[in-house]
């Protein structure tokens, strides 16, 4: 990994000043279950700030540091933290490695752009930190391999930003599918917003521009190919459309509903399957080169089929279709099902999808609707899932393996679309069968001196 040029200065001055200003937080890992967990936040843009606020609301942790390559963002985040605690103890960093070097920090929240996920997550694990990391695992399948290796080697707890797992309607739908209430599952339909829903926002010129004051452009790029600064590369949602920073909607957005599909139908992450995918791409729209619309079909050896598309082809969300019925879930607390399935309450022997730490939580309730009453499940706190997992050392509700499978499924669809051919994937080897070009696309080169260390 790239070395810090100012390490001696930072250790002797800035870091020391931050420690003197900060309130005393003894690492929670050194004590019992009642101690507060010290948390650092890496990447505090829109999503990162939202995540940070969730942790600020938790009474059993304290945010002690924030990191962002944009000065205005880290200053804004520090102000939010300091106002919450009524002091000035929150430290600020431009380089995530400086934050990770602090021995008093137990865990980190990671919400940098996708091309940074694996580098920061592996560095965090190697620094002994547990983590809440935004999905997906990165921009290629190998990113997931590296994170997995680092987590296992260092025995770290990982919770991803796949917060749909903490919403009751998704858990209810998956349990109905998982426990056989719809019979043997024959098809899973998955669709996510893309294309017309996400168009470039930036309309200005695309020539090189001066880097804004207080913006570390080299650090923002990190392992991505060097490109001169232009506002189109950092504007939301424009950066999602650039393959250097994001694998595309099949993965970045797709991971959410693909994860729900896998949660309710674990077969999607087992055995082998063939996949075909056709798509259209963002062209003549600034720097955009990612997929915009697509339709993919995954066919498993036992006959199970998954149809994964953007929402112009089928309803957004996840639908499980079985021999005896169906259940459909989406955001907005939406759940629909055939027959009387929404009257079903969990039975003894059913597989429950709450994490071990929450099994005593009575999450089943009765919901009044315009048509009467139905069974519903309560939501759980997704941020606190990491904190509970850290204390118990159990896997949170959105652990690494689930995040890796969902990310990989989206990346596989993206590879099939770019190659325009049928591919066969084997989950046992986590490689394509008989296609060297497709396997070469499981890894991406890193640039600017950065190296991935699992």
N, C-alpha and C positions, 0 to 999 in steps of 0.2 A: 504494500500500500504506500502511497505517496507520503513523504516525510514532511513534518511541519518545519518551515524555515525559521519561525520565530519561537520555537519551543522554549528556549531558555528564558526569553523575555516574558512569555506568557506565564510560565510557571512562577517566575519571580515577582511579576507585577500584577497583571490583570486578574489571574486566577486567585492570587493571594488577596487582592482587594475585594473580590467577590465573596471570598470566604469570610473576611472580616465583617462585611456588610450583612451577610446572611444570618438568619436565626439558626441556632444549633439544631440540626436534624441528625440524629444518630441512625445509621442504617437499620431498617426494620429487620433485615435478615439476621441481625445480631441479637435480636430479642424475641419476645413472644408475640402472640397473635394480636395484642392490643396496641402495639406500637404503630405509629404512622409511617407509611411508605413514602420515601423521598423520590419524586418523579421529575425527570427532565423532558421537555417537549422540543422535538426536532422537526421543524417545518410548521410555521404558525400562520399559514394563509387561511383561506376560508374553511377548509375541512379541518386543518390542524387546530385552528382557534376553536371550532366547535367541539372537537375532541377535548381540548384543554379545559374548556368550560365544564364539560361533563366530569372531568377529574377534580376540578375546583369544587364542584358540588358534593363530592364524596368526602365524608368526614374522616375517613381512615387513611388519607394520604395528603401530602403537601407538595405542590409544584414549587421547586426550588430553582429552576433554570429554564430558559428558553433559548432556542437557537434558530436563526434564519439568515439566509444570505442577503436579504433585503432589510436594511436598517430600519425603515419605517415600520415594518411588520414586527420585528423583534422588540422595538421600543413600545409599540402598541400592546403587544402581548405582555411585556413586563408591567406596563401600567395596569392592565387588567388584573394581573396576579397580585400586584402590590395593593391595589384598591380592595381586593378580596380579603387580604390578610391584615391590612392596616399597617404595613411597614414598607421598607424599600429593599427587602432581602432577596428578591428574585434576580439572579445573575443572567447576563446576556452573552451569547456567543454567536460568532459568525461561522465558525468551523465546528461541526458536530464532534470531531475527535477531541476537542478541548473539553466539551461537556462530558463525553464518555470517560475521560481521564479522571474525573472526580470520583473518589472512592466512596463518598457519602451518598451517591445517587444509586438507588436500588433498581429503578426501572425507567424506561423511556417510552414516550409516545412518538412514533415516526409517521410523518405525513408529508414528506418531500415528494417530488414528482416520481412517477413509476420507475424511471431509469435509475433512480437512487435506492429503491427499496432493498435490493439484495445487499448492496455494499454497506449501507448503514445497519441493516439488521444483523448481518454477519459480524460486523465490527462491534455492535452492541453485545451480542452473545459472547464474543471473545473477550469483551471487557467485563463479563460477569453480570450483565444487566438482563432482567426480564423485560418483556416489551409488549406494547400495543402497537401493531404495525398496520398501516393502511394496505388494503388489497389493491391489485393482485400481488403475487410474489415478485414481480419484476416485468421485464420485457422479453424474456425467453425462458424456456423450461429449465435451462441450466441454473438460472437464478434461484429457482426453488430447491434444486439439489444442494446448492451451496448453503442456503439458509438451514435446510434440514440437517446437514452435517454439523454446522456450527451449534445449532440448538442441542443436538444429541451429545456432542463432545462436551459442552459446557453445562448440560442439564438445566436449560433455561425454560421458563414458562413463556408461551407465545399466545397472544390473543389478537386476532385480526379485526379489521374494521368491517367485517361482514355482519353488521348489526341486525339484519333481518332475522337472524337466528334468535334474537332476544325478543322478537315480537310474537305475541301469542297466536295470531292467525297462521303464521308460517309454521310454527311448531305444531299446531293442531292439524293442519293439512298434511304435514309430513308424517305425523304419527298415524293418521288414518291410512295413509299409503303403506307405511312401513309395517304396520301390524295386520295387514291383510284384509282390512275392511272393504277394500274395493276389489278384492280377489287378486289373482296374479296380474302384475303390471305388464302390459303389452306395449305401451307407448308413453313417452314423456314429451310434452310440448313446452318449449322454452322460448320466450321472446323478450327483447329489451328495446328501449328507445334508441334510435340512432338516426342517421340520414337527415331527414327533414327536421327532426327534433333538435339537432345540434348542428348549426351552421356557424361558420367563422364570424366572430364579432368584429375583429379588427378590419378596418376598411382603408387604412392609410397606405403609404408607399412601402415597398418591400426591399428597398436598398438598405445597406448597413446604416445604423444609427448610433449616435453617441450613447454610451452606457450611462444610465441615470446615476446621479450622485447617491452614494450609499448602497449601490447594488454590486455585489461581487459576481460578475458574469461568469468568470472562469469557474467559480465554485458551483454556480447554478448548473453549468454544463456538465461538470464532473466527468463521468466516463463516456458521455455522448460525444459524437464527432464535433470537432470545433466548427462553429458557425459564428459569423459576426452578429452582434446584438441587433435585434429588431423586435418591436413590441408584439408582433404577431406570434413570436415564439413563446411568449410567456402569458399571453392573454387567455383567460378561460372563456369558452371551452377550446380555443384554438390549439393549445399545446397538445390536447388529446388527439388531434388530427395528424400530428407529426410523429412518424414512426421512430425517430431518434429518441423520443421522450415517453412514448406510450405505444404499446403493441396494437392498440385499436379497440373499437367498441366491442368486438367479440370477446375481448378479455377484460378491459377496464370496467365496462358496465356489465358485460355478460357474466362475470364472475359471481355477481349477486344471485341471479336466478339460476345459474348453473349449480351453484352451491346448494340451493334449496332442492333442486332436482336430485342431486346426489344424496342429500340428507334423507329424503324420503324414499330413494331408490338406490341403495348402496351398490347395486350391480353396475351402475354407470362407472364406478371406479375400480372395476375388477375385470379379469379376463382380457379379452381382446375384442376389437371392433374394426369395422371399415367405415370410413368417413368420406363424404363428398361435399364440396362447398363451392357455390358460385356467388360472386359478389360484385358490387360496383364500388368505385373509389372516389375520394375527394380529388378532383383534378381541376386545374386552372382556378384554384382557390387559395392563393398565397402559397404557403409551404406545405399544405396538406397533401398527404400521400397514403393515409390509412383507409381502411375499409369503411364504407358508408352504409351500404345495405347488403344483406346476404341471406342465403338459405342453405343450411347444411343438414345432412341426414347422417346419423350415427347408427349403424346396424351391428348389433352384438351377435355372438355365435349362438346364443340361445334363442334368438329371434326378437329380443327386446329392441325397440327402436326409440331414438331420441331425435326430434326435429327441432333444431335450434336456429332461430331467425331473428332479424330485426322486426320491430312491431308493425311494419307495413304488410307483413305476411300473415300474422296471427296475433291474437290478443296478448298484450304485454303481461308477463307473469310466468307462472309454472303450473302446468296441468298434468296430473297423473291420471292415466286411463287404464283401468283394469278390466278383467273379464266380468266383474260384477258391479262396476260403477266407476265414478270418477270424482276427483276433487281438484279445485282450482284455487290458487292463492296469488295475491298481488299486493302491492303497497296500498296505503289508504285503508288498512285494516280489512281488506277484501278477502272473503273466503266464500266459495260456492261449492256445492256438492250435489250429487244425484241422490234421489230417494230420501231416506231419513238419516243420512250419515251425520248431519250436524246435530243430531240428538244423541249421538254416541258419547258416553263418558268412558274414560280409561278403565280398563278392567285389570284384575289381578293377573299378572303374567305378561301384560303388555310392555313393550319397550317404551320407556319414557326418554325424552330428549333433553330434559333439563340436565345441567351439569351436576356432578356428584355433590358439589357444595350447596346446591339448591334443592336437593331432593325432599327436604322437609317443608319446602314452600308449597302451599296449597294453591296451585296455579289454575285450577279448573273452576269456572264460575258459570252462572246462568245469565244469559243476555236477552233482554227484551227487544223484540223486533216488531215491525208493523204487522208481521204474520203470526206473532205469538212469541214463544221463547225458544232459544236454542242454547246449546253448550258452547262456551267460549273459553279461551285460555288467556291468562293475564300476561302482561309484558314483564320482563325482568330488566335490570339495569346492566347495560352492556359494558360500560366502563368499569363498573365494580366487579365484573366477571374476571378481569385481569387481577385485581387486588385480592379477590377471594382465592383465585388459583395460585397466587404467589404465596399466600399463607399456608394453603393446604398442600402445595406442590402438585396439585391435580390439573389436568388439562381443562382450560376454560371451554365455554360453549362453542367458540369459533377458534379451534386450535389450528396448528400448522398443517397437519395432513389434509384436513378438509379444505383449507385455503389453497394448498398445492394442487389438489385434484381439480377444484373448480377453475383455478388459473390455467392449468394444463389443458383442460377441455377447451377453453376459449382459445388458447394459443394454437391448439391442433386445428381448430376450425379455420383460424387465420392462415396457417401454413397451407392447408388444403386449398383455400381460396386463391392464394398467390401462385401455387403450382398448377392449379386447374387440372388436378387428376385425383383419382381415387387412391386413398392411402389406408394402410392397415397399421393399427397401433396395438402394442402389447403392454399391458399394465405391469406384467411381471418384470420385464426388462426396462420398462419406461423408454422404449424406442420404437421407431417405425420399423416395420418388417420389410426388408428388401428394397429400401429406397434411401440411398446414401445422401442424395440432395436434401430430402426432408430431414434426415438426421442431422445434417450439417446446420440446419436452421434451428436446432434446439439450443444452440449457443450463439452468442453475439460477442464480437470483439469489444474490449474496453479501450478507451482512448485517454490521452492526456496524462499518461503515467499511472492510471488507476488499475489496480488488480483486485480480483475477487478472491478472498481467502475464506474457505469454508471452515 
